[in-house]
Amino acid sequence: MNSRERHLETLLFGNPDRIPFQPGHGRKSTRERWLKEGLPEDVADASEYAYRLSGGTLEWPHNGEIYAVSERMRPQFEEKVIERLESSQIVQDWKGNVCKTATTGKR
């Protein structure tokens, strides 16, 4: 079963050969935090690294077809900073969520 077939089987409540594992990529601040918490500097693909740490042994697909489908709602909210504070900011994301995010390494 290829990646596309596996994805469709999963999304359609079918019987994929295994569940797709796609943890995504962290923001710059997230990656900086991961490095402080022990992510080796030489790790280029955090997704593959996470897959291996979780016990994955199959060959990791490094290239192939990518099916670019945006799952985001239409229209999206404007992403904006509502208020800047000393070490954080209040922001609105593309979903309309308003939340506080750190602007420094402190919480």
Secondary structure, 3 states (H helix, E strand, C coil): CCHHHHHHHHHCCCCCCCCCCCCCCCCHHHHHHHHHCCCCCCCCCHHHHHHHHCCCCCCCCCCCCCCCCCCCCCCCCCCEEEEECCCEEEEECCCCCEEEEECCCCC
